[in-house]
Amino acid sequence: MVQPRPVRSTAEEDLPEPPQVRRLRLLVSALMVVLIGGMVVVAVTMVLRLGALNGSDAAPGPVSAAEFSLPEGAEVVSVGRGPGEVLILTRDAMGAETLRVFDAGSGAEKSAVPITRGPITRE
């Protein structure tokens, strides 16, 4: 028994593609390439910032000091970490700010730097 051949619809399949559809198809393809490129850039930036590829330690070691001694009336404004150090920005009752550097192991104060804020001048 002979199978009948499918009938081709020439009305829809042989018509040329309108220019608006062609432009839309190119635009969608270009946006897809830009999106993929952006995702690659974000992923590479995250990997480099987290330190996985540049060989640096991603996080400093643990703080083993039980406590840090601050002057009476000093208010902690912010805390930061460095390799083997803990940085604490304090503000006293008069509003003066001091950056204090402590040893992460013993909790002993290494240095204290007064912070003065004023207008930025360019020379």
VODREN-120541 format. One record per residue (C-alpha): residue number from 1; residue in three letters; x, y, z. Coordinates in steps of 0.25 Angstrom, whole numbers. Example, Ala and Ser with C-alpha at 12.3 -4.5 7.8 and 13.67 -1.06 7.14 Angstrom:
REM residues 2
   n res     X     Y     Z
   1 Ala    49   -18    31
   2 Ser    55    -4    29
This chain:
REM residues 123
   n res     X     Y     Z
   1 Met     0     0     0
   2 Val     5    14    -4
   3 Gln     6    25     7
   4 Pro     0    38     2
   5 Arg    10    49     2
   6 Pro     7    61    12
   7 Val     1    73     5
   8 Arg     9    85     6
   9 Ser     3    98    10
  10 Thr     9   108     0
  11 Ala     1   120     6
  12 Glu     9   120    20
  13 Glu    22   113    17
  14 Asp    27   120     5
  15 Leu    24   134     9
  16 Pro    37   143    12
  17 Glu    39   147    26
  18 Pro    35   162    29
  19 Pro    46   171    32
  20 Gln    40   174    46
  21 Val    41   160    50
  22 Arg    55   159    45
  23 Arg    59   171    53
  24 Leu    52   166    65
  25 Arg    59   152    64
  26 Leu    73   159    63
  27 Leu    70   168    74
  28 Val    66   156    83
  29 Ser    78   149    79
  30 Ala    87   161    82
  31 Leu    81   163    96
  32 Met    83   148    99
  33 Val    98   149    96
  34 Val    99   162   105
  35 Leu    91   155   116
  36 Ile   101   143   116
  37 Gly   113   152   115
  38 Gly   108   160   127
  39 Met   106   147   135
  40 Val   120   143   132
  41 Val   125   156   136
  42 Val   117   156   150
  43 Ala   122   142   152
  44 Val   137   145   150
  45 Thr   136   157   158
  46 Met   130   150   170
  47 Val   141   139   169
  48 Leu   152   149   168
  49 Arg   146   157   180
  50 Leu   145   145   189
  51 Gly   159   142   186
  52 Ala   158   128   180
  53 Leu   167   130   168
  54 Asn   177   141   173
  55 Gly   183   132   184
  56 Ser   179   141   196
  57 Asp   172   136   208
  58 Ala   157   139   207
  59 Ala   155   141   222
  60 Pro   165   145   233
  61 Gly   168   136   244
  62 Pro   159   134   257
  63 Val   159   144   268
  64 Ser   164   137   281
  65 Ala   164   149   290
  66 Ala   153   148   301
  67 Glu   151   163   302
  68 Phe   156   177   297
  69 Ser   159   188   307
  70 Leu   153   202   303
  71 Pro   154   215   310
  72 Glu   142   218   320
  73 Gly   131   225   312
  74 Ala   136   221   298
  75 Glu   125   216   288
  76 Val   128   206   278
  77 Val   125   212   264
  78 Ser   130   201   255
  79 Val   138   188   255
  80 Gly   148   183   244
  81 Arg   157   171   243
  82 Gly   171   170   237
  83 Pro   181   159   237
  84 Gly   184   156   252
  85 Glu   177   170   256
  86 Val   164   175   260
  87 Leu   161   190   257
  88 Ile   151   197   265
  89 Leu   146   211   263
  90 Thr   141   218   276
  91 Arg   135   231   279
  92 Asp   136   238   292
  93 Ala   127   247   300
  94 Met   132   259   293
  95 Gly   130   253   279
  96 Ala   145   251   276
  97 Glu   147   238   268
  98 Thr   159   229   270
  99 Leu   163   217   262
 100 Arg   168   206   271
 101 Val   176   194   266
 102 Phe   176   182   275
 103 Asp   184   168   274
 104 Ala   174   157   270
 105 Gly   181   147   279
 106 Ser   183   154   292
 107 Gly   173   166   291
 108 Ala   185   176   295
 109 Glu   183   190   288
 110 Lys   195   192   278
 111 Ser   192   206   274
 112 Ala   181   217   274
 113 Val   180   227   263
 114 Pro   171   240   265
 115 Ile   162   242   254
 116 Thr   159   257   250
 117 Arg   148   260   240
 118 Gly   148   273   232
 119 Pro   146   278   218
 120 Ile   154   271   207
 121 Thr   164   280   201
 122 Arg   171   278   187
 123 Glu   185   283   185
